[in-house]
Amino acid sequence: MGFIEEIESRLSSELPGEEVHLEVSPMGRIKSSEAMKSVKFYKESAVAIVLHQKDDDWYSILTQRQAYKGYHSGQVCFPGGKKSESDNDLLEAALRECEEEIGLPPEELQPLGELTPVYIPVSNHYVTPFVFYLKNEIELTLDAYEVKEAFSFNLIDLINPNNFTKGEIQISPSKQLSDIPYFLLNRKIVWGATALMLNELRYILQAIDLDINK
């Protein structure tokens, strides 16, 4: 079975789930399913975790948001956003946002499955992560209004324990958080909801024995 088939099979089976979210949750955040019990109104959102191959290695794509007056200014994340009225479902929202933000056309993205949804209390978004396989290498075209930078990271780096740590996170010029779990990928700090999604993906990659020593 090839890599993509392995990923698709794992995504259709029991997922690592919220237990592995807790390993990287900042500031004692509770499970999303528990938090949602007390949330009456929330914004449905979706992100695209795009897997692609280069030479013999596998990669995924992250973006860095532009600076703005908001909770997630400048953060590193997967392409995605809020479901709009024009979207039939969250899968369509993920595909639309991916095309708008980094220029990947939906017909080039093969859906493989979903990871466990994540609730983000600070912005009241309930986010479903969709995993896709990018069939052909395509040059990214960034929406300069939303995206400052986009980059691919090697999936080997995600399962390397040296790239997971805790430390201080500067979330604004005047506010800093301490002892926050994060991944360091391509010299970028990735924390918060995106780190929760990455950690679940990390467990799946470890289960299919992605070779860290290759």
N, C-alpha and C positions, 0 to 999 in steps of 0.2 A: 504494500500500500504506500502511495506517495505521500509527501508532506501535507498537501492540501486535503487529500482524502482523510488523512489522520485527523487533521484539525476539524473537518466537517463532522467526522464520526464522534469526536469528543464533545463537540458543541451540541450534538443531538442526544447525548447521554447526560447523566447527572453531572451538574457543574460543581466546581469547588465551592462556589456560592459565597454567602455573606461572612462565613467564618474566616475566609482569607482576606476579606475586606477589612476586618477588624485589625489585622496585623499592621496595616498602613493607615488606619484612620487617625486623623489629627485630633488632638485635644479631647480624647475620650468619646468621640462620636459613636452613637449607638447604631445598631443595624438599621438599614433603610426600611426594612419591613416593619420594624418597631416604630420608627419615626413616623411612617405613613399612617399609622393608626390614629394619630392626633391631627393629621393634616386634612382640612376640608377642601381647600382649593389649591391647586398646584399647576405648574406649567409642564406639559408633556414635551419632552425633548428627545433627541436621538443623536448619536455620534457614529462615525464610520471608522472602524479599525481596518485599515487597508494593508493587506499583506502582499508583498511582491518579491520576486526573485531577481538577484543580480549575480551573475556567474554561478557559484555553487552555494551562495548564502541567501538567507531569507531576511527580509526587512519589513518594518512598518513605518508609517508616516505620522509625524507629530507637527503641530503648528504652534507658533507663539503669537498670542494676541497682540494687537496694537495697544498702546497705553490709552486709557479712557477713564472717565469718571464712573467707576462701577466696581463690583466685588471681584471680578476676575481679570482686572486690568493686567496686561503683560504676562499672563500665565501661559504655560505650555499645556497644550491639550490636543485631543483628537479633533479633526474637522467635524462640525456638527452644530446643532442649534435647535430652537423651538419649532415644534410642529406648526405649520401654517394652515389656514383654512383651505388652501389649494391642495394640500397633501391628503391623499386617501388614507394613509396610515403612517406609522413611524418609520417603516422601512423606506417609504418614498421620501420622507423628511430627511433621513440620513443620506440618501442618494442625492437629493436636491442640494443640501448643504455642502456636500462634498464637491459637487460640480461648481457651486457658486464660490466656495472659498479657495479651492486649489485646482479647479479646472479639470477634474476627472469625469468624463462622461459616463452616465449610468450603464450604457451598453458594454463598457469595458470592465465593469465590476460584477463579479459573480458572488452572490450572497452565499455565505457558508453557515450562518447561524447567529445566535445572540449570546451575549454574556449576561450575567445577573444585573438587573437594573440598579441604579444608584440614585438615592435622594440627596440633593444638595440643599441643606437648610438655609444657608445664607442668601441664596437667590431663588429658593422655592422651585427648583427644577427637579423633575423625576426623569432620569435619563436612561434610555435603553441603548446599550452598545451593540451595534451590528458589526459582524466581521465579514470582510469581503476579500476576494482574491482579484488582484489587478492582472488581467489577462496579458496585456502588452505594456511595455515600458513607454510612458507618456511624460513629456516634459510638463511640469507643474506650472499652472498659471494662477498667480495669487490675486485675491481680492485685496488690494492695497488698503482699503478702508478698514477691513477687519483683521487682516493677517499681516504681521510684520515679517514673519519668516516661516518657512516650512522645511523640514529635513527628515531624512530617513535614518533610522537607527537599526543596527544589526540585532536580530532577536537573540543572538548569543549574548549580547551585552545585557539583555534583560534578565537572563537567568544566572549571570555572573554575580555571586554574592558581594563582590567588591564594589558593585554599583548600587548597592542598597545601604542606606545609612540613616542617621537622625542628626538634626542640627537646627540652626537658626534660619528662619525664612523671613525675608524683608518683604512685607506685603504692601507697604506704602512708605513714603519718605519718613513718616513719623511713627510707624507701627512695625514691630518685629515680633515674630512668634518663636518660641524656644522648644527644643526637643521634638521637632516635627519629623516624622518618617518621610523619606523621599527617595526616588531613584535619580541617579545621575547618568543621563544618556546624552551622548554627544556634547558633554560639558554643560548640559542644561539641567536645572533642577526641576523635577516633575513630582508634584505632590497633590494632595487633595483628592477630588473625585477621580481624576485621571490616574493617579497612583493606585486607587482601589481597582480600577479596571485592568491596569497593567499587572497587578499582582495576581488577579484571577487568570489572566492570559499566561503569566509566568508559570503557574501551577499546571496549566494544560501543556505547555511546552516541556516542562520537566517530565510529565507523564508519558510523553511520546519520545522521550530520550533524545531531545535535540542536543547534539554533541558540542559541549562547551570547549572541548579540547581540540576541535577540528582546526 
